Amino acid sequence: MSKAIFFHAGCPVCVSVEAQFVGALDPSRYQVEVVHLGQDASRLAEAERYGVKSVPALVMDGQTFHINFGAALSDLK
């Protein structure tokens, strides 16, 4: 099973993306972890290591996908 990490900041764009994209992933193929960076700033460095520049972002199999634009990662620091 592959791992997917959805990084977000709780904004309306992020919440909408979580409902649409994360819910659409096949749970038999992906173990999904949702990380709210507004509530868990300790994970910011991890997001940066994955190449996340803005949220919402979905990391699947080590590849980062930026979805729309809710907030720059630098704004969450």
Order of alpha helices (4+ residues) and beta strands (2+ residues): beta-alpha-beta-alpha-beta-beta
